[in-house]
């Protein structure tokens, strides 16, 4: 998404764009809701378990993904 929607800035400064996908529109619409919940920087993502780590104040997300689906 970065290469398509915000190649020259970060997510927090990105704009909607002229032909956004449904997913991108959803992220942009909820960015202000997400911002206060973000707890730490992901880095390279090699040691992140998005389904088990408590990376938002509300706790871990539920569901299961196999390791190669991240």
ZIJO-V263215 format. One record per helix or strand of 2 or more residues. SS is the DSSP state (hx for helix, st for strand). FROM is the first residue (numbers start at 1). TO is the last residue. If there is no record, write none. Layout:
ss: [SS/SS]
from: [FROM/FROM]
to: [TO/TO]
This chain:
ss: [hx/hx/hx/hx]
from: [2/11/22/67]
to: [5/13/35/69]
